[in-house]
């Protein structure tokens, strides 16, 4: 991220402040650090004073790089020493120092990485700077005599004592080659993660733009007027600006008395934006929902159109999105559509990423729906609608005592990334940054992708399944049928535990030492190092031990304050998010430190651990019904049996086995990864759930939830037989309605948002694009439009709902979709679709195999 920032005077002193972001300033050709000062609640911008410059490395000698010395942008080439982990030896490198980042990594022919083979030339310059100076985002610093110094906020003795008693007594560093190094690592993490998190002053911004029928206006063109700006601040600031438009009634004021509303005449849009910009500038953090793609670029480009001076505009335009010149912008759409947040932080409580869906799931609140087109709203209705969107956006960061803001701060601390980068980037980038930081700290050369690839060529085991480079987790054949009183046991952080216990890292798996080859990995032709701690092993291992042995217990300690408990709960959540993804990135080709033998070794040990544990269960007299990657389904185990199995897993494999949930009953089909379980509280888990997907037609969604409701009430075998009959009947009634074309068109629609314009689809034309092309005769269709279509009998097979007629419905297609969507339920219960609909039964299918 590169911006042109206003001149700032040199800072000689600064109160303890949290480092929140970093960027590169084109004008001063230096990194700018952004600190949040909790007392004044302001951002302090600090321009680099150390004369740090961009650089990369080459394996060529300096005299072989003479031709580069002629370039004016190359400042110096010097020989330095770095440690090469792949060779396990110190090596000589040439460090090429330049005056601006584009000289190294720019996408033009003259950039150094395009002229010679380079190392570490693909790092963003401000990341490079943070790593070199050992600066950690989310940590506190002060400035004394013009120099940045770390500042540690004192941690209570009780918390320190908890670290000692909870961690050192439990920490299993026997698996570490160097136990002391591992313990130092854990202490550093605890010191950093226990630093308090300040309440961050922030403003959420939402805009409304003149309606264009059926589509979202283009932010690059910004042709339409901004009709409202909603502003909601964390310090009780509530304001809404509304532009009076021709022929629009004022209406009645439904806003709360504390919300200030200001109306602007039709020709005062420029003044309205200038006023909004002045407010935005006073907040250190600005929140939006999809503001990267829409609100910010729209405001920036609209301001340019209206002739607002650049100095008054708080935004800066990047290639495809806009950001703040001075403040920190967080786009919550990017955060909440990140799969790691959705799954691990918020337990998949929302399935699509619209503001409405996410707010409904996390806040129990919704967008306002007046049941009118946008251009039919009164001025006060527009105000209320816009302010409510800003309020929802703000509350997504404030619910549960600022949970989301705190999570972002903690993940920034772990990932060593600016908070706005954490918000924009996926979990593989957080882990990449953490590993790069540790390489720099230890003077290790960051290996190139090709070097890792060369090292793994020709050494893989032959156990490969379709479309996979390596075998995944073990799935044990399910014992089909209905089973009551099922306990699901879970290996806590199985893969992170294996990475730690077996010392797995790109430099330790298949290391260069002859004597380590005896330390083989079961089920593979690999071995792991016995001489040095692997970097990945230490990082993932220490985070795993902290979460399992320390933060989980600390968050429940009665004697701590509510704020402390909240922080430790958040840290535990953040660690869960990162640990659950840590193994996945090792086996993902997009990850820069991807090394296939590590991924293969991890899953092989996982399979070995589960098989051995199943054997132990059976020896102890427990019936194992099913196993999937890191879970075992056990039938009616006694507390004593569970205790034996848990102790054995820890002793033999160094992993923690724990009770995940207890099902009142569980239905297993003969298909792997396809089961249905009902907990004692009546919650229904359906593995492989598609009935909740956002594009699924409403009639199928509604039926799906009705079936789930029937299953939640089953208590006995007799109830189950009755539930099967009720489910078969409901499916039969719905199926007959589909065939008779009795379901309203709006309940049959598939709703898909256009991620690009219809003209951009050339090779393959998906169904929703075929529908969109039919609409182009009526109106303009652009990226961001929602297309609602029906499946029809004749070509092209789909029609927009507004053009479709009932008699055109392709009932057969809807029946197929209904069957595939409900298959998770019906196959678990061995219900045959054709039989339920009164058609001749297909051969070999027995309808009620439990009756």
N, C-alpha and C positions, 0 to 999 in steps of 0.2 A: 504494500500500500504506500503510495507516494503522494504527498500533498504539498501545496505551497502555503506555508504558514506565515502569519505576520511576524515581524521582528519582535523579539522579546529581550528584555535586559537581563544581564547575567545575574543568576541567583546565588547570593552568598550564604544564605541560611534558609532552612525550611523546617518547620515543625514535623514530627513523625507523621509520615503520609504513606498510603499504600500505593505501590506501583500498579497501575491498571492497564496501561497500553503503551505501545511504541509505534512509531511510524518514521518514514524517511522524508525529509524536507528537501525538495529539489533545489530551492534557492540557495540555502546555506550549505547544501551537499552534506548534510549531517543527520544523524538520528535524533529524533525528538521523543523524550520520555514523558508520559502523562502520569502524574501522581494525584491521588485523591486525598485531600486533607480533611479528616473527619470533623475537626472543630468548626472550620469555616464552611465546610461542605462545598469546597471549590476545587477545581482542577488546577494544578500547577504544571506548566509546560517547561521542561528543562532541555535545552539544546546541548548536544555533546560538547564538552570542553576538553576532551582528552586527545583530540585530533585522530581518532580511530578512523581507519580507512578500509574500504572493501578489499578482499583478496581471494585468491584461490590457490590450489597447489598443482604442481606438475612433478612427474618423476624424472623429468629431464634435468640435467645440470644447468646452473645459471648460464654458463658459456654457450650451451646449445640453444638458449633462448635469447641470444643477442638481438635477433631481428625484432623482438618485442620492445627492446630498450629504445628503439627509434620512435615509438609512439608517444605522443605528448600526454596521453591519459595514463600511461604506465609510470608510476612514481618510483618503484624500486623492485628489484628481484634479488632475493637473498636465500641462502641455503639454511634450512632449519632441520631439526630432528623431530620425528614423531614415531609413535609406536604403532606397528601394523599388527593388529590382533589376529588376522588370518595366518600370518607367517610366524606369529609370536616372537617378533624381534623388532629392535629399533631400526628405523631406516632414515636415509637422507631424502629430503624433498626440496624443491624450489618453491618459495612463497612469492607469488606475483601480486604486488600491491598496486591498486589503481585509484583514480580519483573519483569514480562514480560506479554504482552497481551495474549499470547497463553495459559498461566496457567488458564485464565478465560474462553476464548471463543474458544480455539482450538478444532478441531474435533476429539479429542482422548478421551478415557474413563477417563483418569486422570484429564481432565479439570474440573474446579469447577462447571461450569454450567451443566455438565453431572453427577455430584455427588449430588448436592442439588438444591432446587428451588432458582433461583436467579433473581434479578431485575437489569436492565441496564447492562446486560452482553453481549449484542449483538451490542454495539456501537463500531465503529472503534476507536482504542485508540487515534489517533491524533484528531478525532472529540471531543472525551471526553476531551482532553487537551484544545482545543480551547474554548469549552463551559465553562469549569471550570475557565479559565483565562479571560473569557469575551472578547476574541480576535475575531475580525470580519475581515474575508478576504475581501479585497477591501478597507479597511480603512488604513489611514496613521499612522505610528508609528515612533518613534525615539528611539535610545538607548542612555541613559545617565548614566554614572558610571556603565555600565554593566547591566542596567535594562531597560526593554521595557516600554515605556510610550506612551499613545495615543497622536497624534499630529493632531490638527484641522487646516485645511487650511481655511483662512478667507473667508467668503461668503459675496458677495456684499450686501450693505444696501437695494438696490432695491429688491433683491431676498427675503431678510428677510421681507421687507414690504409687498411683494406680498403674502407671507405666511400668514401674519396677515390679510390683507384685503380679500384675496381670500378664506382663510380657516376658520378663526374664525367666519367670518360673515356668512359663508355657512355651516360650520360643524354642523351636526345635532347630538349633543351628548345627546339629550333628551332621546334617546332610551337606553343609557348606564346607568347602575345602579350607577356607579361612573364616572361622566363626567370628573373630574380632571385627573383621572388615564388615561383616553382615550386621553385627550389633551396632556399629557406628552408624551405618546406613539407616537402621531403624530409628535410632535416637534423633538423627537429623530430620527424618520425616515427621516424627512426633512433634519436635520443636516447631517446625514450619506449619503443620496442619492444626496445631493447637493455638496458633496466634488468633486473636479475636477477629471477627469479621465486622467491619463498620456498617451502620445503616446507610445505604447509598442514596443520596438525593437524585431524583430522576423525574423525567417528564414523559408521558406518553402522548403521541401525536397521531391524529387520524384526520384525513381530509375527505371531502366529498367533491365530486367534479360534475359539471353539467351532464345530464343523462344523454347517452347515445344508445338508441334502442338495441337491447340484446348483447351489448359488448362493453368491454372495459376500454376507456380512452387510452391512446398510445402515449406513454410518458415521454418518449423521445420528441414527439411533436408538440405535446402540451397545448393543443389548439383550443380546448374548451376551458371555460372559466372554472376556477376553484370556487365552489359555492358555500363551503363551510370548512372551518378548521377547529377540531376538538382538541383541547389540551387538559390533561389531568396530571397534576404534580403530586409527589410524595409528601410534600409539606402542606397539604390542604389546598393547593392551588387548583381551582376549577374554573375554566373559562371556555366559552364557545363563541367563535366569530361566524356570522352568517351574512352572506351577500344577498341583498334583495334582488330577486329576478322578476322580469316582466310578467305581469298577470298572476303572480303567486300571492295567495292570501296569507295574511300574518298568522291566523289561527290562534289557539289558546296556549298559554305557557304551562307545560306539564313538568318543567324542570324543578329540581329541588331548590329551595330558596338560596342555598349557599353557592349555586352555580351562576357565575356572572355571564350575561349574554350581551353581545354587542352587535348591532346591525350596521351594515355598510350599504350605501347607495350603489346602484348597478355599476356606475363608472368609477367606484372607489376600490376595485379589487386590488390594485397595486398597494394602496394604503393598508388594506386588510392584511396582505402578505407581509408588508414591512413590519406591521405591529406584531404579527405572529413570530417573525424572525427575531425581533428584539427579545421576546420571551424565551424562545428556544435557546438563544445564546447564554441565558443566565443559568441554565441547568447543565451540570457536568455530564449526565447520562441522558440519552434520548432513546425512548422505546417506540417501536412501530410493529405492526403486523403486516409483513410483506413490504416493508418500507424500502428495502434494498432494491426491489424490482419496480415498485410503483410510487409510493408517497414521496420519497426523497427525490428521485430523478424528476418526478412531475413538478414538484415545487421548485427545484433548481431551474429546469427548463422554462417553466411558466414565468419565473422571475426574470429570466433573460429576455423573454418575449415582451414582458411589460416594461423593460428598461430599468429594472432595479439594479443598482450598482453592485459589482461583485463584492466590494468591501462590506456591503450590508447583508450579503447572502451567507448564511452559516454553513451552507453545503458545498461539497466538492465533488465533481463528477469523475468517476473512474471509468473504465472501459464500458462496463454494462450496468453498473449500479452507482449509487451516490452514497457518500458518507459525510460525516461532520468534519469541518476543518479543525476545530479545537476540541470538541467534546468527544464522547464515546457513544457510538450508535449501536444498539442491539436490535436486530430484527428477530422478533420472537417466532415468526413463521419458520425461519431457518433453524432455530433452537428446537422447537417442538416437533418439527418434521424429521429431526435427527433420530434415527431408529434406536440409538442407544438411550436417549432420553425417553422416547416413547415406551420402550420395552422395560428397561431396567429401573428408570427413575419413577415412571408413572404407570407401571404394571399394565401397559397396553389398554388403559382405560378409554382411550379414544382410538378410532380406526382410520379416520381421515383427518386432514390437517387444516380444515377451514376454521376461522376464528369461532364460528358458531359451535362446531363439533367439539373443539378443544375446550371452550368455555363451559359448555354443557357438562362435559365429563369432569373437569377439574374444579369448576366454580359452582356448578349447578345453576348457571345463569345463561341467558341466550341473547342474541341480537334482537333488536326490536323489529317486529313485522306488522306494519300497518295494513297489509293486504292491498297496497296500492303501488302503482309504478312510481319510480323515484320522482319523475317530473310532476306527479299529482300531489305530492306532499305539501303541506303548508310550511311556512318558514320555521315555525316553532317545532313542527314534526321533524323537519330536516335537522334542526339544532339538537333535538333530543336523540335522534338516530345516530348522529355523528358523535355526540358527547358519549353516548353509551358504548360505542365501539372503542373510543379512547379509554373509557373506564375499564372495559373488559381487558383490554391490552395491559393496562396498568396492574389490574388485579391478578393477572396471570403471574406477575412477579412478586405480589405482596401476600398472596394466600399462604396459609401455613407459616406465618411469621417470616415472610421473604424467602421462602424455600428456594425458588428458582434462582434468585440473585445470589444467594449463598452458594448454591451448587456451582454456578458459573465461576465464582471466586475460587472455590476449592479446586475445581478442575483446572483453572488457570495456574494455580500453585503447583499442581501435580504435573501438568503438561508443559509448564514453562512457556506459555503462550499469552499474548495479549487477550484480554477478556473478549474483545470484539471478534478476534480470530477463533476463540473457543466457540463462540456463538455461530460462526459461519462454517466452521470446518467439521469434518467427521472425526470419529474416534481414532481412526488410523493415523490422522495427522497429529492428534494429541500425543499418541504413543511415540510417533516418529520424533516429535520435538523433544520429548523427555529423554529418549535414547541419544539423540544428537547432543543435547546439553551434557549428558554424562560422558560422552566421548570427548568433548572439548575439555571438560573439567579434568580429565585424566590424561590429556594430550594423546588420545588415540586418534588415528586417522579414520574418518568415516568411509567405509568401503563403498565402492561403486556396485551398482546392481549387477553389472556384467561379471565382476569378480566373484560374487556370490553364486551367480548362475554357473560359471565355469566349475566352481567347486562342487556343485551338486550334480553335474552331468554324469550320466553313466553309473551312478551309485545307488539309484533308487531301487527299492524292492519291487517285485513284479505284482504286488497286490494292489491293483488299480481298478477302480470301477468306472463305469461310463461317465465321461465329462468331468472326472475328478483326477487330480494329479496324485492323490494319495488316499488311502482308506480312512473313512471317518470313524465315528464312535461305534460301539457294538450295539446291535439291536437284537435282543433275544426273542425267539418265537413266542408270541402270546398264547396262553392257554385259553382258547375261546370259550365264551359262556358268561353267565352273570355270577359275580362273586360278591358276597357280603363281607363287611369288616376287612377292608384292605388297607394296609399301611404302606405309604410310599416313602421309601428311604432315599435320601439325596446325598451325593458326595459334595460337600461344601467346597465351592471353587475347585472342582476336580482338576481341570487343566492347569490353572495357576499353581496348584499344589504340586503337580507333576513337574512343571517347569522348574520349580524351586528344588524339590527333593532330588530330582535326577540331574540337576545342574545343566539345563538345556539352554543353549544360546547359540547364535550363528558361529561363534568362534570356538565353542566347546564341543559341539556335536561334530564328530569326525576331525578332532583336533590333530595337530601334527606330531604329537608325542607317541612314540612306539609303545611305551609301557601302558598307555591308557586304553589300548585296543582290547585289553582283557575286560574292560568295564562295558560289557555289551548291553544293548537295549533289546529286550525280548520282542520277538516277532519281526525284527529288522536286521539289516546287515550294518547297522551303525553302532557307534560307541560314544561315550561322553567322557570329557576330560576329568582327571582326578587331581590335577596339579593347581588349577586356578579356578576361582569363582567366575562363572559366566556373567556378563553384564546384565543380560535379560533376566537370567535366573535370580540375580540379587535384587533387581528393581521390582520384578513381579512378585518374587518371594517375600520381600520386605513389606510391600503393600498388602499382600495377602495375609501375612501374620498380623499386621496392624489391624486389619479389618476384623478378622476372626477372633483374635485374642484380646483386643484392646477396645476398639471403638464400639463394637456391638455391646460389650458389657458396660462401658463408660456411659453410653447414652441412656442406660437404665438406672444409673446410680442415684439413689434418692437424695443424697446430701448435696448434690450439685444444684446450681441455680437453673432456672428454666432456660436462660440464654445459653448456658454451657451445654445442657442436655440437647438443646436444639442443634447447636453447632456439631456435637459429636454424632447426632443422628444424620446430619447432612454429610459429614465427612464419610460416614459409613456408606451412605447412598452413593456418593461420588466414587468411592473406591469400588463399590459393586459395579457401577457403570463401566469403569475402566478395566477391572479384572475380567469381567465377562467378555470383553472384546479382545483382551490381550492375546489370547491364544489364536483367535480368528485371524488377526492381522498377520501373524507369523506365516499363515498358510494362504495369504491373499496376494496375488501377483501385483496388485497396485501398490503394495507396501514396499518402500525403498529398501528395507532390510529383510525382505522376503528370502527365506532360505528353506527350501523344501524338506531337507532331512530333519529340521527342527519340528516342523508340523507333523511329519510322518512319525517321528519318535514319540511325540506327545500323544497322538491318538493310539499308537501301538501300546504304550504303557497303560493308557486308559482302558483299552480292551482287556489287557492282561489283568489289571486291577479288578475290573468288574467280574471277569470269569472266576478269578480266585475267590472273590467275595461270595459269589453265587454258590461255589463249592462249599464254602464255610457255612452258608445258610443251610444248605441241604444236610451237611454233617450235623448241624445243630437241630435238625428236624423241622426247619421252616420250609413251607412250599413257596417257591418263587414262581409267580404267575407271568411276569413280563419284565424285561429290562430294556432301557433306552438311554444310551450314552452315559448319563450320570445319575440315573434313577433306577430303583428296583421296586417292583410291586410285590409285596409279601402278604400271604393269606393268614390272617389271624395269628400273628406272632405274639408270644408272651413278652412282658417287659424283660425277663431274664435272658431270653433268646436274643432280643434286640441289643442288650448290653454286651453280650459275648461278641456279636458280629461287629459292633462299633469298636470295641477294644482291639479286636484282631486286625481290622482295617488300618487302625492307627499304628499298631505294632509292626505289621508286615509291610505296609505300603506308605506310611507317613501321611495318610489322608484322613480327613474328618468325615465320618458318616453320621447323618442326623435325620430325624423324622421331619419330613417336609409337610405331609398332610395325611389325614385319615379319611378314607372314603366310606360312607355308609354302605354304598355298593358301587361296583365298577363293572362295566360291560366291555369285554374284550372281543374284538372280531378276529378273523384269521389273517387280517392285514396288519402289517407293522405300522407303527406311528398312527394308529387309528383306534382310539378308544373313547369311552365316555365314562366319567366318574361323577358321583354326587357326594359332596361332603356332608358332614353331620348337620351343618346349618342349612343345607338345601341348595348350596351353590353348585351349578352344573358346569363341569369342565368338559368341553368337546375338543379333542385333539384334532388339529387340521381344520380349524373353523373358517368357513368362507361365507357363512350366512350373514356375517356382520359387515362384509365389504361395502364400501360407500356406493359403488355403482350398481349393486344388486337391486333389482326392481322391488318396490315397496311391498307388493303382495307376497313375495317370497320371504322378505325380511320379517314381516308380521307373522307369517306361518311358522317360521323358524323359532321365533320367541315363544309362540304358543306351545310348540312341541317341547322346548326346553322347560317351560313352566310345568307341563304334565310330569316330566321326568323328575323334577325337583321334589315332587310330593310322594314319590315311591318310598315305602318303608319296609315292605316284605315282598316275598316271591309272588304272592297272590296279587299284590298291588302292581307288580311289574307286568304280569300277564295282562291285567286290565289296562295298564298304560300302553302296552303294545297295540291293543285293540283300539284305544282312543286315538293313538297317533295314526294308525292305519286309516281310521275313519276320517280324521281331519285332512290327511293327504288326499284321500279319495274324493272328498267334497270339493276341495280346492282344485284338484285335477279336472274334475268334471266341469267346474266353472270356466277353467281355461279353455277346455275343448269346446264349450258352448259359447265362448267369447262373451262371457258375462262380467268379466273384470273390467272396471273403468280404465280408460287409456292412461290416466296419470299414474295408476298403480303398476302399469306395465313398462314404464319408461326406464331406460338405462341412461344415467347422467354422467357425462364425461367432460372434463374441462380441457380445452385445447392448450397444449403446451407449446405449440408453434402454429403459425398461420397455415390454412389449408394448402396454399400454393407451395409450401415447403415440403409437402409429402410427395415424393416422386416415385420411388421404387415400389413400395407397398402402400396401399391405401386402406387404412383401418376402417372399421364400420362407422365410427363416429365422424370420420372425415367424409365418408360417402353421404352421411346425413347432412353434414355441414355444407357440402357443395350444393345440395338441393335448396338450402336456405339462402344461398348467395343471390338467387333471383329476387328475393324479397328485401334483403338487407345486407350490409357489409359484415363480413365475419372475420374476426381477428384473434390473435393469440389471447388467451385469458377468457374467451367466451365459454359459457357452459352449454353443451349441446345435449338436449334431451331427445332420445329417439326410440322408436318402436321397431321390433322385428316384423317384417311383412313377407307375404307369400312370393310376390314377383320380384324380379330384379329391380334395384340393386340389393334387395334383401333387407333394407332398413329405410325408415322414413322419419323425418322430424315429427315430434308429437303434434305440433301445430298444423301439419299438413295431412296427418294420417286419419283413416276412418276405421271403425271397429271391424268391418267385414274383411279388411286387408290383413288382420293379425295372423301371424304364422303360429298357430297353436302348438304345432309339433315342436318348433324351436323352443318355445317357452316351457313345454313339458320336459324337454331334454335339459334345459338349464335348471329347472326346478329339481329334477332328479339328481343332477351332479352336485347341486348346492346342498341338498338334504342328505346326500350319500353318507356323510360322516355319522349322522344319526341312524339312518336306515340300515347301513351295513353293520354297524355295531350291534343292532338288534335283529339282524338277519331278516329284515322285511324286504320282500321283493316288490318293486314298483308296479310291474304289470299286474301282479296278483291283487295289489291294493286297488288298482283301477278297474278290476274285473275283467282283465284280458287273459288269454290263455297263458299258463305259466311256462316260463322258459325251462328247458331241460336242465336237470342237475341241481336245481335250486330248491331247497326245502324251506318252506316259509317259517314255521315255528319250531326251530330245533331244540328249544328248551321246554316246550309245552309238555 
